[in-house]
């Protein structure tokens, strides 16, 4: 029988704003992370500050934003109107305080709830805000949300605007670092959505004249486009569309008021429906929705009065109305597409013909694969996917799926011993394990048919739930966990090839990672240090002298569950898989997985020499 506990007035506790944010940061910025994922907290902090500067630009104040990230210190400077000088402290430290509650000042703002900069302030070990307007300035400095210094009105010759500097608190964000690739992608989205805006990041300039057309050009190689990008705009909506010649699944980029809604929402649902309806009516054919949208690469941006998002991180729109005197989101998007896309197709018959050929090709492929798909699904059921190949997490078995989906991780492991260690040491609430049987097939150059015919690929696809669209991806983080040896490297390469060949958006959207596990354990009677590199090993030996015990981990199966828990918990180290902007996917696959060429031979020889040098150095030290 459960022991009763007293529940009195003494159990009731009131937290001030900064204590609540620091105690429950996930409510305000989503997951914490260490910077290895684009939706980790340190990027949300940057975004929250940037959103205020973007809103200034949208309101016609300030065409340039300057950003600097040096180490862990972030500085964002805009040239907007500046915070009213008498309210500089209040707007960054008092909840429910801000100018965006007045829709006359911020009609289509992203940050409507006045929480963003307060969260940045509370979660930073150093935070400074300075506002300049009317040749006067005021500033304030904080530590973990506590005011440490305030400078009232001072005369100045500086340009008007707001400057925010902050350092994320390393007591909350463990072992974090900013990755410029993620920052740059965020900034590019901002300039695509705000033509005419210039963002300077560490001296580099980012600017766009063509909006979402530039975004699509960035995300799909011109040679892979089935037809030139369709680019149509309205007062509060912008759309860009093309189809890929080689990509199998659908790829969407959706935005609301300049916010990248990575989880979609009412506007994306309406857009996908409107695409199907418009295409059907234009061709007078009742095509299957999946055939119409197969291989589509598209972006939509809308502006909504006082948008309602499903979380503070604003990744999914919940609003059903556009606001003001405008109709519902669904009606607005449908009417726009019916009018503008239909007009475009009538005026561009070559594009219309290309789209119809693509639809008919998708229809033929779907019918050819229908029997194979049915057999594949039957095999998946017989394999007892959720009990044998996949050890799922509890998030997918309750009402918390939407709330905690950003925290979910699937580890793809090799062999029973490795999967057993991870399974025993994982967080069963958010971490799942998929066990590979042997080496995957090299699928470069093969058709989608192989995904259904190959047991491993079929079951992996089913586990991830990505057959039709990335929108249904069951795990936010997909982590390849293999041994750090030749076989392990080969398996990594084969799995990356699988995603690049059939589901490149998993990589494009920052969901695929490599798990880093320690190469060495260095310990004495008092302390144990896990080392991920030769340099860390040398540093540990120096620290724990004299002559500590040194263990070289040769495989994941050698690491006990009691130790593994350290490597997939708060201190997990993930290396994100990122695409090289200078090479198309086809070029990447051809170089690494295609026929042997002199260029690849030279690449292998050069990298093999580096590896041999490291091994030789290790033997000398031992």
N, C-alpha and C positions, 0 to 999 in steps of 0.2 A: 504494500500500500504506500502511495506517495506521501512523503512527509509534508505536513502543513507548514506554511510560513506566514508570518504576520504581514499584513498589508495595511499600513497606516500612513498618516500624513508625512511621516519621516521618509517614506519611500518615494514621495513625489519630489522631483528635481526639475528646476528650470535652468536651461542652458542659454547663455547669451549667443548671439549670432555666430561668432567665430568658433566657440566651443562646439556648437552643433555641426558646423561645416567640417571641422577637423575630426570629429568623432564619426561622422557619417559622410565622408567625401563622395562616396559612390552616388548619393542622392543628387549631387550637384554636378559632378564631372564624369559620371560613368565609372569605368574601371581605372585603376591606378596604372599598373604596368611600369616598364622601365624605359620606354621610348622605342622598343623594337617593333611596336604595332602602331599604325597610323591613327588608331582611335584611343591610344593611351592618354592618360590624364595630362601629361605635360604639353601635349599638342592642343588639348581642349582649353588649357589655361591660355595659351597663345591665341587661340581662336576667339575666346571670350573677349580679350582685349582688342583684337583686330576687328571684331564685329562692330564695336563702338566707332572705330575709325571709318569703317565701310559705311555705316549709317550716316556719318557726316558727309561723305562723298555723295551718297544717294540723295541727300537733302541739298546738294549743290554747294557744299562747303569743303574745299580742299581737294585737289586733284592728285596729290602725291602722298604716299605713306612710306616712311623709312623704317626698316626693321634691321636689328642687329642681334645676332646670337653668337656670343663668344664664351665658350665653355658652357656654364650653366646659367649665365646671365642673359636675360632677354630685354631688349629695349624696343618699344614701339612708339614712333613719333608721327602724329598726323598734323595737318595744317588746316583743320576744321575750325569751328567757332570757338572751341575751348570750353571747358566746364565753367559755369558761372562761378566766379572766384570765391564767393561766400559759401559755396556748397562743396568745395573740393574734398574735404574730409567726409562729409555726409554721404556723397554718392559712392564712395568705395568702402564705407564701413557701417552704414545704417541700412538694414533690410527695408524693403518696400519704399526705397527712396531713389528717384531718378526722373529724368526728363521724358522718358519714353511712355510714361503713363498718360502723358498729354499727347493725344494723337494729332493735334495740330502741329506739333514740333516734329514728330516722327511717325509719318503716316503708314509706312510699310517697313517697319523696322524688324530686325531679327530678334534683338534682345528686349522683350517686352516686360519681363518680370523683375528686372532690377537686381538680379542675383549675380550675374556673371563676374563683374570685377570684385565683388565682395568675396566670392569663392577664391579668386586668384589671390587676393590680399590675405585671406585666412590661411591658405595653403602654401604661402611663400615665407621663407626665412628672412627675405628682404623684399620690401615693396615700396616703391616711390611713385607718386603721381604729381605732375606739375602742369598747371594750366596757365596759358597766356592769352590775354585779350585786352584790347584797349590800352596797349602799352604798359600793362601791369601784369604781374604774375603772382601765383600762390602755389605752395607745394606742401606735401606732407609725406612722412616716411613711417613705415610700420614694420614690425617683426611679428609674424604669425598672427596678424590682424590687430596687434596692439600698437597704438600710436606712440612713436618714439621721438618724433620731431615735427614741428609745423612752422612754416614760414608764411606769414600773412602778406598782405599786398606789398609788392616791391615794384619800383619802376624798372622797365626793361625795354630794349630795342629789338628783342627777338620777335619773330613772326608769330602770329596767333596760332593756337592749336593746343593739343594735349600730348604729353610725353609720359609714358608709363614704363617703369623699369621693375623687373622682379626676378627673383631666384627661387625656383620651386624648392620646397623644404625637403631635404634629403632624409629627414626622419619619416616622411610619408611616402615619397617616391624613391624607392631603394635602388641604388646603383644605376641611376638613370643617365641617359645622354640623349641629346637631340640629334636626330638623323636629318641631314640637309635634304635628302631625297623626299622625305615626307613633308617637310616644310615647303619645299619648292612646289610640290604637287598642290598643296593647299593654296599657295599664293597664286599659282596659275589659274586655279578655279575661280579665285576672287577676280582676277583681271578679265577672264573670259566672261564672267557674269556682269562685269562693270566696264564696258568699253569706254576708253578715255581715261581710266584710272592707271596711274603708274605706281608700282610697288618696287622699292629698292631694297634688296636683301643682301646684306654683307657686300654692298657695292655692285651687285648684279641687278639689271633692270628687267622688269616683267611688265608687259603691256600687250593689249589686244585691241584690234580694230574690228574684228569680225565675230566676236562673241562666241556662241556655241559652235559655230562653224570651225573656229580655231581649236576648240576643245576636241571635236571629233577628229580633226586633222592630226592632233597630237596623239590620239589613242588608236588610230588605225592607219597603217601605211597606205599611201595613195595607190600603190600597185595592187593592194588587196581590196580596194573599193570596187563594188560591182557597178556603181554609177556615181557621178559627181554628187557631193553632199547637197541634200535638199535643206535649205535654210529659210525658214519663214518666221515672221515676227508680228506681234500685235502689241497693244498698249501695255498689257500686263502678262504677256506670255511670249516665249521664244522656243522654237523647236529646231533641231537639226537631226537629219535622218540619212543613213545609208545602209547598205547590206554588205557583209563580208563575203568574199569569194571562198574562203577556206574555213572560217570559224563556224562551229556547229550551233552553239547556244546563243541565247539572247543577251545583249549587253546594254544596260541602261545607266544613264547618269541623270540624276534628278535633283532639282534645287527649288527652294522656296525662299524668296526674299534674300537671295545670295547665300543661303545655307545649304550645304551639301547633304541632302536627306538620303543617306546611304541605305536606310531601311525602307525607303519609299514612303508610302502613305496614300491618302485619298487622291492626290493629284496624279500619282503614277498609276494607280489602279484605273482611274478615269482615262488616262492617256492610252494605256494598253487596250482598253475596251474601244476607245474612239478610233485607234489605228485600224483595228479589225473591221469596225463598222464602215469607216470611210472607204477602205480598200474593197470590201464586198460590194458596196453601192457603186463604186467607180467602174468595176469590171462586170457588175451584174452577176456575180458568181458567189455562191455560199461557201467560200473556202474555209477550211479548218483554221481556227485561230493560230494553232501551233505552226501551220505551214506558212501563214502570212508573216509571223514574227520570227521564224527560224533565221538565224545568222544576222539578225538586225543589230546595228550599232547605232544608238540614238541618245539624244539628250533633250530634256525639257526643263524649262525654268519658268516659274510663275511668281507673281507678286500678289500677296494676300493682305488685306487689312487685318491687323491684330491676329496673326496666325496662332493656332493652338497646336503645340507639339506634344508628343506622347511622353517626352522626358526632358529634363533640363539640357541634355546634350543635343537636343533638336535634330535627331536623325530620322524621325518619322512624323509626317504631318497628320494631325488628327482633324483639322478643320474640314467642315463640309461646305462652308460658304466662303465666297470670295470677299465678302464684306461690303459695306456701303450699300449702294443700290444694285450691285451686280448679282447675278444668279448663283446657283450652287457651283462648286468646283467642277463637278461632273458635267453639268450643262455647259458651263463656260468652255471647258477643254474640248468637249465634243463639238460644239458649234464652231469654235475656231478651226479645228482640224477639218471638219466637214467642208468648210468654206475655203480655207487657204490651201490645204493639201490637194483637195479636188481640183482647184484652179491650177495649181502647179503641174499636176499630172496631165491636165488637158493641154497646157502650154508646152510641155516637155515630153512628147510621145516616145522618144528614145528611152528616157528614164522609166516611163510607164511600162514599156515593153520589157525592159530588163527586170523590173519587179515581178511582172507576171511570169516570166520564164523562171525566175527564182522560186516563186510559189509553186509552180507546176513541178519543178525539180524536187522541192521539199515533199510534195505530195507523193511523187513516185517513190522516193526514198523511204517515206513513212510506211507506205503500203508494203514495200519490199521487206522492211524490218519488222513489220507488225507481228509476224509469226515468231521471229527470233526473239523479239521483246517479250512475248508471252512466255516462251520457254525460259528466258533468262529470269523473269520474275518468279516463275515456278521454282527454278533452281535456287534462287535467293531464299525463298520460303523453306525449301527442303533443307537448306544449309543452316537453318535456325540462326539467321544473321544476328539477331539481338542476344543470342545466348552463346554462340560459338565463336564466330569471327569477330563480332563486335560486342564489347563490354561497355554498354552505354552509361551515360551519367543521369543523375536523378532529375536534372533540370527538364529533361524531355518526358518526364512521367508525372507532371503535376501542373498546377496553375501558375508556376513561376517562370515558365518558358520565356515569355516576352521580357520579363523584368531582368533576367540574368543571362540572356542569350549572348551578350557581349563577352561574358566570362567563360563561355564554353570552349573547350579544347579537345581535339581528337588527335591522339598520338598514333601514328602509323608505324608499327614496329616489325622487326624481322625475327622470326623464330619464337618458340615457346618460352625459352628462358628469359629473353628480354621483355616480352609482353607480360610474363608472369611477375617480374620485378616491378614493372611500372604499374600493373594492375593492383598489386598489393600496397603500393606506396602512394597512389594517386588520391586526389580529392574526389570522392565518388559523387559529389554534388555537381561538379562542373567539368570533370575530366573523364574522357572516354578513351578506350584503347581498341584499335583495329589491328589484328595480327595477320601479317603476310605469310603466305606459304611459299617459300622459295623466292627466287628472283623474278620480278615482273618481266613481261615481254617488252622488247623494244618496239614501240608502236609507231615510230616515225614513218610517215608515208602511208600508214594504213587507214582504212576508212572507219567510220563510226561503228560499223558492223562488228568490229573486233571487240568493242567494249561490252557487247552483249554475249559474244561467244567465248570470251576469256573469263573464267570464273573469278579471278582476283579483281579484274577491272569492273566486272559487273557488280560484285558485292561491295566494292569500294564506292562506286557510283551510287548504289542504293543506300549505303551508310551515310553518305554526304547529302543525299537527296538533291542532286544537281542535274538530273537528266534533262529537265526543260529549261530551268532558269536559276541563276545565282541567287535570286530573291528568296528561294526556299532553302538555301544552305543551312544545315542543321548546326554547324559549329563555326564560331567566329574565327578560331585559330585552328589551322590544320598543320600539324607538326610531324615532320619526318624524323623518326628516332632510330638511327642505325649506328652500327659500330663505326669507330673512326679508323677503319682499315680499308684496304682496296675493295673488298667485297661490299662493305658498307657504302663507300663512295659510289660504287657502280649502281647499287640499288637506289641511292638518292637521285642519280642522274636519270635512271629509267623512270622513276616516279615523276620527276620534274618534266620529263618528256611527255608522259601521259597527260599532265595538266596543260602543258603548252599546246599539245596537239588537239585536245578535245575540249578543255575548259580553261582557256587562257585568262579569263576574267577572274578566276580564283587567285591568280598571281597579280594581275593588274590592280585588283582591289585590295591587295595587301593581306591576304589570308593565309599564305603558305610560308612555312618556316622550317629551319633545320634546328633540331635540339642540340645544344652544346653540352656535352658531359665531360667531367674532368678526365684528364689523361693520367694524373698522378694523385696519390694520397701521401702526404708527408706528415708524420706525427711523432710525438714523444709522449711521455706519460701524462703531460698536462694539457696538450693542445693538438688538434688535428686541423690541417689545412689542405683543402682540395685545390688542385692546380690545373688550369685549363691550357697552359702553354709551357714551353721549356723555360721561358723567363720567369713565370710564376713559380715554377719548381725551384729554380735557383734562389729566388727571393725567399721562399719558404725554408729552404735548407739554411740560408743565412740567418733567418729569424730564430729557428728552433735548434741551433747548434748546441751541444756537439752531437754529431752523427745521429740524426733522427732516422726512424724507419721509413723507407720509401717503397711504395707499391705502385706498379705500372698497371693500370686497367687496360686489358686487351679487348674487352667487349662489354656490352651493357649487361649481359647475363652474369658477369663476374661481380657486378655491384649489387649488394644485398638490398632488399626493400627498405631496411632501416636507414641505409645511407642514401638510397635513391630519393627518398622523400625530400632531401635537401635540394636536389637538383631540378625538381619539377614543382616546387612550392614557391614561396615568396622570392627566392633568389634564382629563379629559373633564368637561364640564358638562352635566348632565341636569336638566330640570325635570319632576318627576313630574306626571302627570294625576291629579287627585283629585276625588272627587265632593263636591258641596255637600250636607251633611247636612240642610239646610233645604229641599231640593227633591228630588222623586222623579225617577227617570230619565225618565219620561214627561213630566214638567213641563219638565225641561231640554231634551229634544229638541223639544218643542212650542214653547218660547220661542225657541230659536236656529235651528231648522231647519223649523218649521211655517209657517203662514200669517203674513204680515206683520201686525203689530198696532201700535197706538200706543205700547205699552210698549217693544217692540223698536225702533221708530223712535227713541224717545227715548234708548235705550241706545246705538244706533249713533251718533247725533249727538253725544252726550256723549263717547264714546270717540274719535270721529273728531276732535273738537276737541283732545283731548289729543295725538293723533298729529300733527296739523297744527302744534301749538305746538312739539313736539319737532323737527319738520323745519325750522320757521322758525328755531329757536334754532341748529340745526346750520348752516344757511346763513349766519347772522350770524357765527358763529365762523370759518367758512371764508373 
